[in-house]
Amino acid sequence: MKSKIFLLFSISFLFFSCQGQQSDTIQTVDVKTFAEKLKTTENPQLVDVRTPEEYSGEHIENATNVNWNGSDFTTKVAKYDKSKPIFVYCKVGGRSSQAANKLAELGFKEIYNLDGGIMKWSAAGNLKPIEKTVGINQQEYTKLTQSSDRVMIDFNAKWCAPCKKMNPYILKFQSEMADKIKIVQLDADKNKTIVEQLKLDGLPVLIIYEKGKEVWRNVGYISEEDLKKHL
């Protein structure tokens, strides 16, 4: 009996110790804190863990690109100094969170993960405005929202897990409820201009318009049942 109690205590102690160690090693911080830490760190190691295509489209100044989904991620990040702070970000925070955990496994002692990724960074006004129009512009978007009495815009992305999960029933509603509401899907990566102008800071984003006026918005995953209530 005593041995079982001791074993249970040991496992609990190990679990909480590991949790505490991870918390000390990885800090997921908001845009303001991330920016301040970057500014006060000499020669910060700033890593964009998105794909090269995403990185080439826009990135935080002085960031280097190491693709989390690339086969050589571990090899490339191993070249960074583990004794110095390292900063990671992606589009909305999912991939960078996974990358941060990997960096902790590799022995990095101080890891800062940008909560909300570059979308929140951009929405806060920290990126230079896109000079050329990417996708639809504000005028075209306004016409789109007024193209029917009720319109729902679905901002999504191919890499976005919640978007993929929701896509089947959004497509179903698009067909089954065509007489009640017009549903339009927009790829956020292919329509960066309007995403920036609307200051969207997460994905997926669903916005319902009635006669051109926004009446409802949802950021993040929503179940089929809950979404149907709003349609």
C-alpha positions as CSV (number, residue, x, y, z in Angstrom):
1,M,0.0,0.0,0.0
2,K,2.8,2.4,0.9
3,S,4.6,1.6,-2.3
4,K,1.5,2.4,-4.3
5,I,1.1,5.7,-2.5
6,F,4.7,6.6,-3.0
7,L,4.5,5.7,-6.7
8,L,1.4,7.9,-7.1
9,F,3.1,10.8,-5.3
10,S,6.2,10.4,-7.5
11,I,4.2,10.5,-10.7
12,S,2.2,13.5,-9.5
13,F,5.4,15.3,-8.5
14,L,7.0,14.5,-11.9
15,F,3.9,15.7,-13.8
16,F,3.7,19.1,-12.0
17,S,7.5,19.5,-12.2
18,C,7.4,19.1,-15.9
19,Q,4.5,21.4,-16.2
20,G,6.2,24.1,-14.3
21,Q,9.4,23.6,-16.3
22,Q,7.6,24.0,-19.6
23,S,5.8,27.1,-18.3
24,D,9.2,28.6,-17.4
25,T,10.7,27.7,-20.7
26,I,7.9,28.7,-23.1
27,Q,6.0,32.0,-22.7
28,T,3.0,32.6,-25.0
29,V,2.6,36.3,-25.0
30,D,0.4,39.0,-26.6
31,V,1.5,41.4,-29.3
32,K,2.6,44.2,-27.0
33,T,4.8,42.0,-24.8
34,F,6.3,40.2,-27.8
35,A,7.2,43.5,-29.4
36,E,8.7,44.8,-26.2
37,K,10.7,41.7,-25.7
38,L,12.0,41.9,-29.2
39,K,13.0,45.5,-28.8
40,T,14.9,45.0,-25.5
41,T,16.7,41.8,-26.7
42,E,20.1,42.3,-28.4
43,N,20.2,40.7,-31.8
44,P,17.0,38.7,-31.2
45,Q,16.5,35.3,-32.8
46,L,13.2,35.8,-34.5
47,V,11.8,32.8,-36.4
48,D,8.8,32.7,-38.8
49,V,7.7,29.0,-38.8
50,R,5.2,29.4,-41.7
51,T,5.8,28.1,-45.3
52,P,8.3,30.0,-47.6
53,E,5.3,31.2,-49.7
54,E,3.6,32.7,-46.6
55,Y,6.9,34.3,-45.5
56,S,7.6,35.8,-48.9
57,G,4.1,37.4,-48.8
58,E,4.7,39.3,-45.6
59,H,6.7,38.8,-42.4
60,I,7.9,40.6,-39.3
61,E,11.0,42.7,-39.9
62,N,14.3,40.8,-39.4
63,A,12.6,37.4,-39.1
64,T,14.1,34.3,-40.7
65,N,12.0,31.5,-42.1
66,V,12.2,28.0,-40.8
67,N,9.2,26.0,-42.0
68,W,7.6,24.0,-39.1
69,N,6.2,21.6,-41.7
70,G,9.5,21.2,-43.4
71,S,11.5,18.0,-43.1
72,D,14.6,19.9,-42.0
73,F,13.0,22.0,-39.2
74,T,15.0,20.3,-36.4
75,T,18.3,20.5,-38.2
76,K,17.9,24.2,-39.0
77,V,16.7,25.4,-35.5
78,A,19.6,23.4,-33.9
79,K,21.9,26.1,-35.4
80,Y,20.4,28.8,-33.1
81,D,21.9,29.7,-29.8
82,K,20.0,27.7,-27.1
83,S,21.3,29.9,-24.3
84,K,19.7,33.0,-25.8
85,P,16.0,34.0,-26.1
86,I,14.3,32.7,-29.3
87,F,11.0,34.2,-30.7
88,V,8.6,32.2,-32.8
89,Y,5.4,33.1,-34.7
90,C,3.1,31.7,-37.5
91,K,-0.2,32.9,-38.9
92,V,-2.5,32.5,-35.9
93,G,-0.4,30.7,-33.3
94,G,-1.0,27.0,-33.8
95,R,2.2,26.0,-35.7
96,S,4.4,28.3,-33.6
97,S,3.0,26.6,-30.4
98,Q,4.1,23.2,-31.7
99,A,7.4,24.6,-32.8
100,A,7.9,26.2,-29.3
101,N,7.3,22.8,-27.7
102,K,9.9,21.2,-30.0
103,L,12.4,24.0,-29.2
104,A,11.9,23.2,-25.5
105,E,12.6,19.6,-26.2
106,L,15.8,20.6,-28.0
107,G,17.0,22.5,-24.9
108,F,16.2,26.1,-25.6
109,K,15.9,27.9,-22.3
110,E,13.8,31.0,-23.1
111,I,11.1,30.7,-25.8
112,Y,8.6,33.4,-26.7
113,N,5.6,32.4,-28.8
114,L,3.4,35.1,-30.3
115,D,-0.2,34.6,-29.3
116,G,-2.5,35.0,-32.3
117,G,0.5,35.1,-34.7
118,I,1.1,37.5,-37.5
119,M,-2.7,38.2,-37.9
120,K,-2.9,39.8,-34.5
121,W,0.5,41.5,-35.1
122,S,-0.9,43.0,-38.4
123,A,-4.3,43.9,-36.8
124,A,-2.4,45.9,-34.2
125,G,-0.8,48.0,-36.9
126,N,2.7,46.5,-36.6
127,L,3.1,45.5,-40.3
128,K,3.7,47.9,-43.2
129,P,0.6,48.2,-45.3
130,I,0.5,46.0,-48.4
131,E,1.4,48.3,-51.3
132,K,-0.4,46.3,-54.0
133,T,-3.9,44.9,-53.8
134,V,-4.0,41.2,-53.0
135,G,-7.4,39.8,-53.8
136,I,-10.6,41.9,-53.6
137,N,-10.5,45.5,-52.5
138,Q,-12.8,47.4,-50.2
139,Q,-15.2,48.5,-52.9
140,E,-15.5,45.0,-54.3
141,Y,-16.1,43.6,-50.8
142,T,-18.8,46.1,-50.1
143,K,-20.6,45.2,-53.3
144,L,-20.3,41.5,-52.3
145,T,-21.9,42.2,-48.9
146,Q,-24.8,43.9,-50.7
147,S,-25.2,41.4,-53.4
148,S,-28.1,39.7,-51.6
149,D,-30.5,40.6,-48.7
150,R,-28.5,38.2,-46.4
151,V,-24.8,37.4,-47.1
152,M,-22.4,35.3,-45.0
153,I,-18.7,35.7,-45.7
154,D,-16.4,32.9,-44.6
155,F,-12.8,33.9,-44.3
156,N,-10.7,30.7,-44.2
157,A,-7.3,29.2,-45.1
158,K,-6.1,25.8,-46.5
159,W,-3.8,25.3,-43.6
160,C,-6.4,26.2,-40.9
161,A,-7.5,23.1,-39.0
162,P,-10.9,24.5,-37.8
163,C,-11.6,25.8,-41.3
164,K,-11.1,22.3,-42.7
165,K,-13.4,20.9,-40.0
166,M,-16.1,23.4,-40.7
167,N,-15.9,23.4,-44.5
168,P,-18.1,20.4,-45.3
169,Y,-21.2,21.8,-43.5
170,I,-20.5,25.3,-44.7
171,L,-20.6,23.9,-48.3
172,K,-23.8,22.0,-47.4
173,F,-25.5,25.2,-46.1
174,Q,-24.3,27.1,-49.1
175,S,-26.4,24.7,-51.3
176,E,-29.3,23.9,-49.0
177,M,-30.0,27.4,-47.8
178,A,-29.3,29.3,-51.0
179,D,-32.8,30.7,-50.9
180,K,-32.3,32.2,-47.4
181,I,-28.7,33.4,-47.4
182,K,-25.8,33.8,-49.8
183,I,-22.6,32.2,-48.5
184,V,-19.3,33.3,-50.0
185,Q,-15.9,31.7,-49.0
186,L,-12.7,33.8,-49.2
187,D,-9.2,32.5,-48.8
188,A,-7.5,34.8,-46.3
189,D,-4.1,34.2,-47.9
190,K,-5.4,35.2,-51.3
191,N,-7.3,38.2,-50.1
192,K,-4.8,39.9,-47.8
193,T,-5.8,43.4,-48.6
194,I,-9.4,43.1,-47.3
195,V,-8.2,41.0,-44.3
196,E,-5.8,43.8,-43.4
197,Q,-8.5,46.5,-43.9
198,L,-11.0,44.7,-41.8
199,K,-8.3,44.1,-39.2
200,L,-9.1,40.4,-38.9
201,D,-6.9,38.8,-36.2
202,G,-7.9,35.2,-36.3
203,L,-9.3,32.4,-38.5
204,P,-11.8,31.2,-39.4
205,V,-14.0,34.3,-39.4
206,L,-17.7,34.2,-40.3
207,I,-19.6,37.5,-40.9
208,I,-23.2,37.8,-41.7
209,Y,-24.6,40.9,-43.4
210,E,-28.2,42.0,-43.8
211,K,-28.8,44.5,-46.5
212,G,-25.0,45.3,-46.4
213,K,-24.9,45.8,-42.6
214,E,-22.9,43.5,-40.4
215,V,-25.3,41.8,-37.9
216,W,-23.2,38.9,-36.6
217,R,-19.6,37.8,-36.4
218,N,-17.8,34.6,-35.2
219,V,-14.0,34.1,-34.8
220,G,-12.8,30.6,-34.5
221,Y,-14.5,27.2,-34.6
222,I,-18.3,27.0,-34.4
223,S,-20.3,23.7,-34.6
224,E,-22.7,22.9,-37.4
225,E,-25.7,23.0,-35.0
226,D,-24.7,26.4,-33.6
227,L,-24.0,27.9,-37.0
228,K,-27.3,26.8,-38.4
229,K,-29.1,28.7,-35.7
230,H,-27.6,32.0,-37.0
231,L,-28.4,31.1,-40.6
